[in-house]
Amino acid sequence: MDRLKEECGVFGIFNNKDAATLTALGLHALQHRGQEACGIVTFDEKKFHAERRLGLVGDNFTKGKILDKLPGSSAIGHNRYSTAGNNLIRNVQPFYADLHFGGIGIAHNGNLSNALYLRKELVKNGSIFQTTSDTETIVQLIAKSKRVKMIDKVIDTLFQVQGGYALVMMSNKKLIGARDPLGIRPLVLGKLKNSYVLASETCAFDIIGAKFIREIDNGEVIVIEGDNLKSIKPFTKKKARPCVFEYVYFSRPDSLLKGKCAYEYRKNFGYELAKESDDIGDIVVPV
């Protein structure tokens, strides 16, 4: 199974004529979260377009001939963190699938602790997997959901998966963001003029000039359609348990975490360590 991709970066933007270009810029700002591969999926009001590449954003999505293949006013993107093995183009996100209710693209940051079990059950019931990624399990569960509305299919799926995740999904009408019930993986909301933006970190907003609105709450599902934004909280309320490593080194130093710059947390960690240490050193070396 595809593992150790917990620091991936996700990005999504809705209702913007420069969606692909802005997504490429957002992914560039999130490059520290994954250097193995990157991808973008767009929708042009008629059909979906996908470009996925191994390597860095700057080596792939700064070329006009690639961005020209990604028309549309809605887009999602993904940076993939290096894994042991499975360095295959088929595992590069976002994933896209044609389902009976229409197309859907999914970008996922996190790790599903019950993915192996779910995968076995899905295969028993006739599902065919094309990748070794946890994320395809989410696609398959959405496809098999008996609920009628697309958003209800997504929520039905979220009740079946376990683990830490931040999801950005795109249909032909909506942009959807979802954060796991404990808020382990980060997801933030911003706005660029009339366009809502979702990303793993606020640094992705800075590079495109978007305004940071707020963090997506743990267990919250955000649905963006046109200029409208709807918040759904289907899970029982739990205390947030964000991953401490976002504060230590996953996040870029200039990203905001709980209203404070990540660099400030790291400086304060140093102050506390100095207070607790009996040794007086000549130099401090971060490791």
Disulfide bonds with the S-S distance in Angstrom:
none
